[in-house]
């Protein structure tokens, strides 16, 4: 995203990409782009609060956002609340991640944006059907293990 002529990186979230990957943009990327346009038209970036620079010199971190009504959140929270992105933890800011998960949970509960799509439905861990890609499962974890840097859950 460009802000004031500089590029910023919205950390800790993942939205469908408009980049032409494997022949085209990811499904639902236009919906996410439209949500970003709508949010940007109704507020301003408080850019001086960006946490750090990434290795390419882009501002990175929580993009603090002031809405037209004066309320402040982050741009990440606004996108999550619209269902235009999902939480993708990259930082170790537990308090901020809790806010992001709360915004995502509210959007999922209201079936806004991505969460209205069957592809993003919460799946029952007892269902033996194979599923690929991004999935959220609900169930009781019976065990967890770490093998070569990957975490495995058995339900």
VMD Tcl script that draws the C-alpha trace (Angstrom):
set ca {
  {0.00 0.00 0.00}
  {1.23 3.50 -0.76}
  {0.77 6.28 1.78}
  {2.17 9.76 1.31}
  {4.40 8.54 -1.50}
  {5.96 5.74 0.50}
  {5.16 2.07 0.55}
  {3.94 0.49 3.78}
  {3.59 -3.17 4.69}
  {0.55 -4.25 6.69}
  {1.97 -6.92 8.98}
  {0.09 -9.68 10.79}
  {-2.71 -10.00 8.21}
  {-3.13 -11.78 4.91}
  {-5.54 -10.64 2.22}
  {-6.16 -12.24 -1.17}
  {-3.47 -10.94 -3.52}
  {-4.20 -8.97 -6.67}
  {-0.77 -9.95 -8.02}
  {-0.88 -12.23 -11.04}
  {0.27 -15.42 -9.38}
  {-0.01 -18.67 -11.32}
  {-1.94 -16.99 -14.10}
  {-4.13 -14.50 -12.23}
  {-5.15 -12.78 -9.05}
  {-6.31 -14.84 -6.09}
  {-10.05 -15.43 -5.78}
  {-11.87 -12.65 -3.92}
  {-8.94 -10.24 -4.27}
  {-11.17 -7.60 -5.85}
  {-13.51 -7.71 -2.84}
  {-10.52 -7.15 -0.52}
  {-9.22 -4.33 -2.73}
  {-12.62 -2.64 -2.68}
  {-12.75 -2.88 1.13}
  {-9.32 -1.22 1.31}
  {-10.45 1.59 -1.04}
  {-13.56 2.17 1.09}
  {-11.58 2.26 4.34}
  {-8.91 4.58 2.91}
  {-11.59 6.99 1.70}
  {-13.01 7.27 5.22}
  {-9.94 7.96 7.35}
  {-6.26 8.81 7.52}
  {-3.06 6.98 8.29}
  {-1.26 8.09 11.44}
  {2.03 7.16 9.78}
  {4.37 8.37 12.49}
  {3.37 5.35 14.57}
  {4.70 2.71 12.18}
  {6.97 0.41 14.19}
  {9.92 -0.30 11.91}
  {11.33 -0.54 8.41}
  {11.64 -3.81 6.57}
  {14.78 -4.76 4.66}
  {13.57 -2.82 1.59}
  {13.02 0.37 3.60}
  {9.24 0.10 3.67}
  {7.40 1.14 6.82}
  {6.11 -2.00 8.52}
  {4.02 -2.82 11.54}
  {0.65 -1.80 12.90}
  {-0.67 0.93 10.58}
  {-2.48 3.14 13.06}
  {-5.61 4.51 11.44}
  {-7.89 7.40 12.35}
  {-11.44 6.92 11.11}
  {-13.57 9.87 9.98}
  {-15.45 9.74 13.30}
  {-12.17 10.27 15.20}
  {-11.88 6.73 16.48}
  {-8.46 5.12 16.15}
  {-7.71 1.49 15.34}
  {-5.25 0.04 12.89}
  {-5.75 -0.38 9.18}
  {-5.27 -4.09 9.78}
  {-8.19 -4.15 12.26}
  {-10.39 -2.24 9.81}
  {-9.66 -4.76 7.03}
  {-10.22 -7.69 9.37}
  {-13.53 -6.21 10.57}
  {-14.69 -6.00 6.94}
  {-13.74 -9.64 6.35}
  {-11.23 -8.51 3.72}
  {-8.28 -10.27 5.36}
  {-7.47 -12.89 7.94}
  {-4.97 -12.84 10.78}
  {-1.52 -14.07 9.79}
  {0.70 -13.56 12.86}
  {4.21 -12.37 12.06}
  {5.03 -10.13 15.01}
  {5.32 -10.96 18.67}
  {2.93 -8.18 19.74}
  {0.45 -10.35 21.64}
  {-1.82 -7.44 22.60}
  {-2.13 -6.30 18.99}
  {-2.69 -9.86 17.77}
  {-5.48 -10.25 20.34}
  {-7.14 -7.16 18.83}
  {-6.73 -8.60 15.33}
  {-8.21 -11.95 16.30}
  {-11.17 -10.17 17.95}
  {-11.84 -8.21 14.73}
  {-11.56 -11.40 12.66}
  {-13.86 -13.28 15.04}
  {-16.51 -10.54 14.76}
  {-16.35 -10.60 10.95}
  {-16.51 -14.40 10.90}
  {-19.48 -14.40 13.27}
  {-21.31 -11.89 11.06}
  {-20.24 -13.75 7.88}
  {-18.74 -10.58 6.39}
  {-16.46 -10.60 3.37}
  {-14.38 -13.76 3.02}
  {-16.24 -15.35 5.91}
  {-19.48 -15.46 3.87}
  {-17.80 -17.85 1.46}
  {-17.99 -21.61 1.91}
  {-14.25 -21.86 1.22}
  {-13.62 -20.09 4.56}
  {-16.14 -22.05 6.64}
  {-15.05 -23.50 9.97}
  {-14.69 -27.23 9.51}
  {-15.46 -29.92 12.05}
  {-12.27 -31.76 12.99}
  {-14.23 -35.05 13.17}
  {-15.02 -34.80 9.44}
  {-12.60 -37.14 7.66}
  {-12.93 -35.52 4.22}
  {-9.67 -34.11 2.87}
  {-9.37 -30.34 2.63}
  {-6.60 -28.30 1.07}
  {-5.28 -24.76 1.43}
  {-6.33 -22.42 4.22}
  {-8.63 -24.12 6.72}
  {-9.99 -23.47 10.21}
  {-11.01 -26.49 12.23}
  {-13.08 -26.77 15.38}
  {-12.57 -29.73 17.67}
  {-10.79 -31.09 20.69}
  {-7.03 -31.38 20.27}
  {-5.93 -34.76 21.57}
  {-2.20 -34.24 21.02}
  {0.29 -31.90 19.40}
  {3.81 -32.53 18.17}
  {6.65 -30.66 16.53}
  {8.46 -32.48 13.75}
  {11.24 -30.72 11.86}
  {9.77 -27.30 12.59}
  {6.17 -28.17 11.71}
  {3.43 -28.36 14.30}
  {0.93 -31.22 13.97}
  {-2.39 -31.48 15.80}
  {-4.38 -34.66 16.25}
  {-8.06 -34.17 16.89}
}
mol new
graphics top color blue
foreach p $ca { graphics top sphere $p radius 0.5 }
foreach p [lrange $ca 0 end-1] q [lrange $ca 1 end] { graphics top cylinder $p $q radius 0.2 }
display resetview
